[in-house]
């Protein structure tokens, strides 16, 4: 290669969705946002054939180089978002308006770890108008522990200190996720942790009191297998049932699959345990899951490498609130291995949904010479909208649904 390209990551917001993504190669690496506006779409099935309007990208990370692993949550009281990310061994946050514009400067949420941090996850508590942010604190180059902190809507409160969710160490590459149970007044966090002599990864979870008083119960084992992993969990809360769906995969193995576990907001596993969500002949992994508050339904999306059928790509499946799986829909096709590129999905929480809820599935894919971020809307009927390119320079990404758009 002639010459050297220095890739520094920034976080940017796109409001087609308010998609938050780590962008590069730009200087420095940054977080940016961009929005897709749903309320300008025509009602009815025709909406699925119209690409939603999309704002310019807005840089939200001014905290130096190496900003990565963003997440974002919608504040339904203020009508704004909180974007969080990791950069320079610090967990950062920044408020973002419903139009994708930064509100105030970035603020640190946690710093000081010798080995640094893994990217944060965030969920919103509308009762107290504050967020819970969790992250992985690296205790070595090979292991991390899970920690969290409550962050008020206007920014961190020194009286609300960080706390440990679980003292046990997880692999430094472990995935973790979080969502808020509105009717239960709790949060649920899930993460992968090694267990057993064969160093298998199982999924563990813990309920967290939203009022900050502690934990209703100890960490509990959510899913494991005698020979395979149950890793890379993602969590979605279903207000219609006061339940969660946690998705996970069994990577690495031959013929990876995606599984789900339903549980009450009180931590009781339902339906006899895990059930299959994606089990095509080859590999399905890296799933993301979301639920619409206005409907008793989830959407799960995942990467699929179908070597035998030459149908690699991004797939999604609508899952009924009782766990009954619906039709599998292919959202994107690519001709080569793309995982573990980022993937996320979210539902809007707005009365502008009109006739049916709308999910947005966003992912990173090597469509152009750089990796690009793309997205498609998925309706509760299984109809999909046109694919749109959020940005042609994309690292990590996250998406949340708001009252007029996704961020």
C-alpha positions in Angstrom: 0.0 0.0 0.0 1.4 3.4 -0.9 1.3 5.7 2.1 -0.2 5.2 5.6 -3.7 6.1 6.7 -4.1 7.0 10.4 -7.6 6.0 11.5 -8.9 7.9 14.5 -12.4 7.3 15.7 -15.1 9.8 16.4 -18.7 9.3 17.4 -21.3 10.7 15.1 -25.1 10.8 15.3 -27.4 10.2 12.4 -31.0 11.1 12.9 -32.7 9.0 10.3 -32.4 6.9 13.1 -30.7 8.6 15.8 -27.9 6.2 15.0 -24.8 6.7 17.0 -21.7 5.4 15.3 -18.0 5.5 15.6 -16.7 7.0 12.4 -13.4 6.7 10.7 -11.1 7.2 9.0 -11.5 10.8 10.2 -9.4 12.7 12.7 -9.9 11.9 15.4 -12.0 8.8 15.7 -15.3 10.1 16.8 -18.9 9.5 17.7 -21.5 11.0 15.4 -25.3 10.9 15.1 -27.8 11.0 12.4 -31.6 10.8 12.4 -34.2 9.1 10.3 -37.6 10.8 10.7 -40.5 8.5 10.9 -43.4 11.0 11.2 -42.8 12.2 7.6 -43.6 8.7 6.2 -47.0 8.1 4.7 -49.2 5.7 6.7 -50.0 2.2 5.6 -48.0 -0.4 3.7 -46.7 2.1 1.2 -44.5 3.5 4.0 -42.3 0.4 3.6 -41.3 1.4 0.1 -40.1 4.9 1.0 -36.7 5.6 2.4 -37.1 7.8 5.6 -35.5 11.3 5.6 -32.1 11.4 7.2 -30.1 14.3 8.8 -26.5 15.1 8.2 -24.1 13.4 10.6 -23.2 15.4 13.8 -19.9 14.8 15.7 -20.7 14.4 19.4 -17.4 13.2 20.7 -14.8 16.0 21.3 -12.8 13.9 23.8 -9.8 13.0 21.7 -8.9 9.9 19.8 -10.2 6.3 20.1 -13.8 6.9 20.9 -15.6 3.6 20.4 -18.3 1.1 21.4 -21.2 3.6 21.7 -24.7 3.0 23.0 -27.8 5.3 23.2 -31.1 5.6 25.1 -34.1 7.8 24.7 -35.4 10.1 27.5 -39.2 10.2 27.0 -39.7 13.1 29.5 -37.2 15.5 28.0 -37.6 14.2 24.5 -33.8 13.7 24.1 -31.2 11.0 24.1 -28.1 10.1 26.1 -25.2 8.7 24.1 -22.4 6.9 25.9 -19.1 5.5 24.7 -15.6 4.6 25.8 -12.6 6.7 24.9 -9.1 7.1 26.4 -9.8 4.8 29.3 -12.9 6.8 30.3 -16.6 6.1 30.0 -18.2 9.2 28.5 -21.8 10.5 28.1 -23.4 13.4 26.2 -27.0 14.6 25.9 -28.4 14.8 22.4 -31.6 16.6 21.3 -34.4 14.9 19.4 -33.0 16.7 16.3 -29.6 15.1 16.8 -27.8 18.2 18.2 -25.5 18.0 21.2 -26.7 19.5 24.4 -23.8 20.7 26.5 -20.3 19.2 26.4 -19.4 15.5 26.9 -19.0 14.5 30.6 -17.1 11.6 32.2 -19.1 8.9 33.9 -16.2 6.7 35.1 -12.4 6.7 34.7 -9.3 5.6 36.5 -9.0 1.9 35.7 -5.4 0.9 34.9 -6.4 -1.4 32.1 -9.3 0.7 30.9 -12.9 -0.2 30.0 -15.1 -1.9 27.6 -17.9 0.0 26.0 -20.9 1.1 28.1 -24.6 0.1 27.8 -27.4 2.5 28.9 -31.1 2.3 29.7 -33.6 4.9 30.9 -35.8 5.1 34.0 -38.8 7.4 33.3 -39.9 7.4 37.0 -36.8 9.1 38.2 -35.7 10.7 34.9 -32.3 9.1 35.0 -30.3 6.4 33.3 -28.4 3.3 34.4 -25.1 3.0 32.6 -23.1 -0.3 32.9 -19.7 -1.1 31.5 -16.9 -3.7 31.7 -13.9 -2.7 33.9 -10.8 -4.4 32.7 -8.8 -6.0 35.6 -6.2 -7.4 33.2 -5.7 -7.8 29.5 -7.7 -11.0 29.7 -10.6 -10.3 32.2 -13.2 -7.7 33.2 -15.8 -7.2 35.9 -19.2 -5.6 35.3 -20.0 -2.2 37.0 -22.7 0.4 36.8 -23.7 3.9 37.8 -27.0 5.9 37.9 -26.8 9.1 35.8 -29.5 11.8 36.2 -30.9 13.3 33.0 -28.8 16.5 33.3 -25.5 14.7 34.0 -23.6 12.7 36.7 -24.3 13.4 40.4 -21.2 12.9 42.6 -23.6 11.4 45.3 -24.4 8.5 42.9 -21.2 6.5 42.8 -20.3 3.6 40.6 -21.0 0.1 42.0 -20.2 -3.5 41.0 -22.9 -5.7 39.6 -21.0 -9.0 40.1 -17.5 -9.7 41.7 -16.8 -12.6 39.3 -14.5 -12.0 36.4 -15.6 -12.4 32.8 -13.4 -12.7 29.7 -12.2 -9.4 28.4 -14.1 -10.0 25.2 -17.4 -10.7 27.0 -20.6 -9.1 25.8 -23.2 -7.6 28.1 -26.5 -5.8 27.8 -29.2 -3.9 29.8 -32.8 -2.8 29.7 -35.3 -1.2 32.0 -38.5 -2.9 33.3 -40.9 0.0 33.7 -43.7 -1.9 35.4 -41.2 -3.7 37.8 -39.2 -0.5 38.6 -36.0 -2.4 38.0 -33.3 -3.0 35.4 -32.0 -6.3 34.1 -28.4 -6.7 33.1 -27.1 -9.9 31.3 -23.5 -10.9 30.4 -21.4 -13.8 29.4 -19.1 -15.4 31.9 -16.9 -18.5 31.8 -18.1 -21.5 33.7 -17.0 -25.1 34.0 -13.7 -26.8 33.5 -13.9 -26.6 29.7 -14.0 -22.7 29.9 -17.5 -22.6 28.4 -19.3 -19.3 28.4 -22.7 -19.1 30.0 -25.1 -16.2 30.2 -25.7 -14.7 33.7 -28.1 -12.0 34.7 -28.9 -9.7 37.7 -31.9 -7.5 38.6 -31.1 -4.0 39.8 -33.4 -1.8 41.8 -34.2 1.3 39.9 -34.3 3.4 43.0 -30.6 2.6 43.7 -31.3 0.6 46.9 -29.4 -2.4 45.6 -30.3 -5.8 44.1 -33.6 -7.8 44.7 -31.6 -11.0 44.4 -28.2 -12.4 43.6 -26.7 -13.0 40.2 -28.3 -16.0 38.5 -27.5 -18.3 35.7 -29.8 -17.6 32.8 -28.6 -20.1 30.1 -25.8 -22.6 29.7 -25.1 -25.7 27.6 -23.2 -28.9 28.5 -20.7 -28.5 25.5 -21.5 -25.2 23.8 -21.4 -21.5 24.7 -24.3 -19.3 25.5 -22.7 -15.9 24.8 -23.2 -12.4 23.4 -26.5 -11.7 25.2 -28.9 -8.8 24.3 -31.9 -7.8 26.4 -35.3 -6.4 25.5 -38.2 -5.5 27.8 -41.8 -6.2 26.8 -44.1 -3.8 28.7 -47.2 -5.6 27.5 -46.2 -8.6 29.5 -43.8 -7.2 32.0 -41.2 -9.7 30.7 -37.8 -9.8 29.1 -36.4 -11.6 26.1 -32.7 -12.3 26.2 -31.0 -13.5 23.0 -27.6 -15.2 22.8 -25.6 -17.4 20.5 -23.3 -20.5 20.8 -20.3 -19.0 19.0 -17.7 -20.3 18.4 -18.6 -23.7 17.0 -19.6 -25.3 13.7 -23.1 -24.2 12.7 -23.7 -21.4 15.3 -27.3 -20.6 16.2 -29.3 -17.9 18.0 -31.4 -18.7 21.0 -33.8 -16.8 23.3 -34.9 -17.0 26.9 -38.1 -15.3 28.1 -38.3 -14.4 31.8 -40.6 -12.3 34.0 -39.3 -9.0 35.2 -39.0 -10.7 38.5 -36.4 -13.1 37.1 -38.5 -16.3 36.6 -37.6 -18.1 33.4 -40.7 -18.9 31.3 -41.6 -21.5 28.7 -39.2 -24.2 29.9 -36.0 -22.3 29.2 -34.3 -21.4 25.9 -35.8 -21.7 22.5 -34.4 -21.4 19.0 -34.7 -18.2 17.1 -32.3 -18.8 14.2 -31.1 -22.3 13.2 -30.4 -22.3 9.5 -27.9 -24.8 8.1 -24.8 -22.8 8.6 -23.9 -19.9 11.0 -26.2 -17.4 12.8 -24.7 -15.2 15.5 -24.3 -11.8 17.0 -28.0 -11.2 17.6 -29.7 -7.9 18.7 -33.2 -7.7 20.1 -35.8 -5.0 20.7 -39.5 -4.6 21.7 -42.1 -1.9 21.0 -43.9 -0.7 24.1 -47.1 -0.4 22.1 -47.1 -4.1 20.9 -46.6 -7.5 22.3 -43.8 -8.4 19.9 -40.0 -8.5 19.6 -37.7 -8.3 16.7 -34.4 -10.2 16.7 -31.8 -9.6 14.1 -28.5 -11.4 13.5 -25.5 -12.0 11.2 -25.8 -15.2 9.0 -23.0 -16.9 7.1 -24.8 -19.4 4.8 -21.8 -20.9 3.0 -23.9 -23.8 1.5 -26.6 -21.5 0.2 -24.5 -18.4 -0.6 -27.0 -16.2 1.2 -24.7 -14.5 3.7 -26.3 -11.3 5.2 -28.4 -9.7 7.9 -31.6 -11.5 8.9 -34.4 -10.6 11.2 -37.3 -12.4 12.8 -40.4 -11.1 14.5 -41.1 -13.1 17.7 -44.4 -12.9 19.5 -44.6 -12.0 23.1 -45.2 -15.6 24.0 -42.0 -16.7 22.2 -43.7 -17.9 19.0 -41.3 -17.2 16.2 -42.5 -15.6 13.0 -41.2 -15.4 9.4 -37.5 -14.9 8.8 -36.7 -11.9 6.7 -33.4 -11.2 4.9 -32.5 -7.5 5.3 -29.1 -7.5 3.5 -26.9 -9.8 1.4 -23.1 -9.9 1.3 -20.8 -12.3 -0.3 -18.2 -12.8 2.4 -17.8 -13.2 6.2 -18.8 -9.9 8.0 -19.3 -10.9 11.6 -18.3 -9.5 14.2 -19.3 -6.2 12.6 -21.8 -4.2 14.7 -25.5 -4.8 14.6 -28.3 -3.1 16.6 -32.1 -2.8 16.5 -34.6 -0.5 18.2 -38.3 0.4 18.2 -39.8 3.9 18.3 -42.0 4.8 21.3 -44.2 7.3 19.7 -47.9 7.9 18.9 -46.6 8.8 15.4 -46.3 5.0 14.8 -49.9 5.2 13.5 -51.0 1.9 12.1 -48.1 -0.3 13.3 -44.9 -0.2 15.2 -41.7 0.3 13.3 -38.3 -1.2 14.2 -35.1 -0.1 12.8 -32.3 -2.6 12.2 -28.8 -1.0 11.7 -25.6 -2.8 10.8 -22.1 -2.3 9.6 -21.1 -3.9 6.3 -18.2 -3.7 3.8 -20.4 -2.4 0.9 -17.9 0.3 -0.2 -14.1 0.2 0.2 -14.6 1.4 3.8 -17.0 -0.2 6.1 -20.4 1.4 5.9 -23.3 1.7 8.3 -26.7 0.8 6.8 -30.3 0.5 8.1 -33.7 -0.8 7.2 -37.1 -0.4 8.8 -39.0 -3.5 9.7 -42.8 -3.3 10.4 -44.8 -5.5 12.7 -46.3 -7.3 9.7 -42.8 -8.4 8.4 -42.8 -5.7 5.6 -39.4 -4.0 5.2 -38.4 -0.6 4.0 -35.6 0.3 1.6 -32.0 0.0 2.8 -30.3 3.3 3.5 -26.6 4.1 4.0 -26.2 6.0 7.2 -22.5 6.7 6.6 -19.7 5.3 4.4 -17.2 5.4 7.2 -18.4 3.3 10.2 -16.9 1.5 13.1 -19.2 0.6 16.0 -22.9 1.7 16.1 -25.9 1.9 18.3 -29.6 2.9 17.7 -32.5 4.0 19.9 -36.1 4.9 19.1 -37.6 8.2 20.1 -40.9 10.1 19.7 -40.2 11.3 16.1 -37.2 9.4 14.9 -34.6 6.9 15.7 -31.2 8.1 16.8 
